[in-house]
Amino acid sequence: MVKHQPLQVYEKQVFVSFVTGIYGCRWKRYQRSQDDSSRWECAWFIILCTSFLLLLFWAYFWLVAQNDFNEFNWSVYNRSGEWRDETIPILASTTVGFSYVTFLMILALFHISLGQQLNLYWVHKIGVLATLITTISGVISVDDIWADEWDILLVSLQSTAPFLHIGALATVTAISWLVAGYVVRRERSNFQVMMLLIYIVILLALYLAPLTFSCPCIMDRHSLKPRPDIVGRRGAPMLAPENTMVSFNRALQQGASSLEADVAISVDGVPFLMRDHTLRRTTDVRKVFPARQFEDASFFNWTEIRSLNAGQWFLESDPYWTVESLTARDKGRIGNQTVASLLEMLRLASRANSSALLNIRRPPPEHPRYRNWFMDTLWAVQKAGIPQKRVTWTPDTDRGRVRGLQQAAHDKLSVEEMRQRGITSLVLHYSKASYRDIQEYLANNVSVTVYPVNDPWLYSILWCSGVPSVSSDAPQVLRKVPYPIWLMSRSAYNFIWMASDLLSLLIVIGIFCFQNYHVIRWRMSGMQNYNPEQIMLSAVTRQTNRDVNIMKEKLIFSEVNNGIGSTEELSLFPENGHARYSLR
């Protein structure tokens, strides 16, 4: 009896070699396999997917958190005592890690679609695990240092949710090809049924997700309220050192209608502008008064404060990466800046016919002016000659002593409580200013100023929400936003939403039907018992030698009945484009 081993014809599969080579370091054909992946490799694929999703979340967080980069660096400074731009290494590592994991994820999906066995190379396993651990550590660190910033994710969805929905819908629809191939081409099992049900649930959840969206910019175009006024928060700190006169001048030049400043009281009763409790970050106090560099700024007298340079730090640290854009004249002017007094800033606001928002830091109890800080501030307002109705300050204390001045609250209060306390103005962080709250405040004639607003997408959301004014570190950026980034009517969005869902559903149904038809036809052809890598020579006899490498195989002759075997070699002679066998 003669036992024949079929001749094998191997095509050059450059793409498959590239995919399996980079993903699993399996460059040669005999190293690849179309068997099912082991549970260990499936576990690594789950780890890879987890890393990808976590990095996707992490990258999105830092993308929208650009609005508050300076706030993050300031939080780190308050902990470490040293000013460093910590966002640069974070952004660099996030970009590299996300690119690396995304590339491996694409290769893994190609493996699945091509029917190749998953076998992640050990170097990639170390890389994926290191990336995952690093990302988790970053999330924990941000939660510890900057926990309040997580709120920006929910705020950003008011702008990005419709577009993220379309992207997620397209991705899940494309994955249906892999799901259909996995479910249809194999024998039914409980795990396959579970995978199919999970996919259907995810798909239905995406179809109905827009019902939960709350996007202020989905509105009638005619209902859009006037453009919010821009308050220069500490002037224009991206273009000049914060709380300096050149910074406030820049803010007015960039279209700011009001100026916001942080006010402290010196030991001799002079209100001056300083955000930090110490002078270390924004002055050269380390050189001038090295023994007092950690001392509270309010315990310096005005003569000592005025002797400090308040601009050189900006040129050296470049907190907003904008120094290179400055001219030599601007740099020279900035380098000679001193700490500004409240009186100077209010006089500038008076000349420009703008208003002022003051964040006053009360001196500590042991301060000589602890009981007189209010009168010191009021004296500066009166001496500046600015109308008191154009000056608003926080905190909301000593209301009985305030006559003619506007006081604002930083806390989110109910309308009833505001009426009882006589408050008509609020200064709120953007995470606390929800759309419904803003509408309620405006309906009750309460002025709302939202801070910090530095990115156009956040400015657009607040514009659509009807906010009358925003406080910004970047008035030069917001002035270039003449209209919300996007604005869409409810009917137009409903049409896009339903059309996208319907198109996705039709594509998914079509893919599952195609996969079923393809498999049924394949099985009816009687080819299901053959190894996909073993193709009979008769099926490729017309292939050219350039595309097909024909391997000689041996036929093993064995006599089963008497146990005697012999071996002869089969030679292949191409003749007129066809194959002819010859025994020797």
Secondary structure, DSSP 8 states (H G I E B T S, - for coil): -EE-----EEE--HHHHHHHHHHHS--SGGG---S---HHHHHHHHHHHHHHHHHHHHHHHHHHGGGGHHHHHHHHHHHHSS---THHHHHHHHHHHHHHHHHHHHHHHHHHHHT------HHHHHHHHHHHHHHHHHHHHHHHH-GGGGHHHHHHHHHHHHHHHHHHHHHHHHHHHHHHHHHHSS---HHHHHHHHHHHHHHHHHHHGGGG---TTBS-GGG-----EEEEETS-TTTS-TTSHHHHHHHHHTT-SEEEEEEEE-TTS-EEE-SSSSSTTTS-HHHHSGGGTTS-GGGS-HHHHHTSBSSHHHHHH-TTS-GGGS-HHHHHHHHT-B--BHHHHHHHHHHTT-EEEEEE----TTSTTTTTHHHHHHHHHHHHT--GGGEEEES---GGG-SS-EE-BSS---HHHHHHHT--EEEEETTT--HHHHHHHHHTT-EEEEE---SHHHHHHHHHHT-SEEEES-HHHHTT-SS-S--B-HHHHHHHHHHHHHHHHHHHHHHHHHHHHHHHHHHHTT-TTS-TT---GGGSTT--TTTEEE---EEEEE-TTT--EEEEEEEEEEETTEEEEEE-
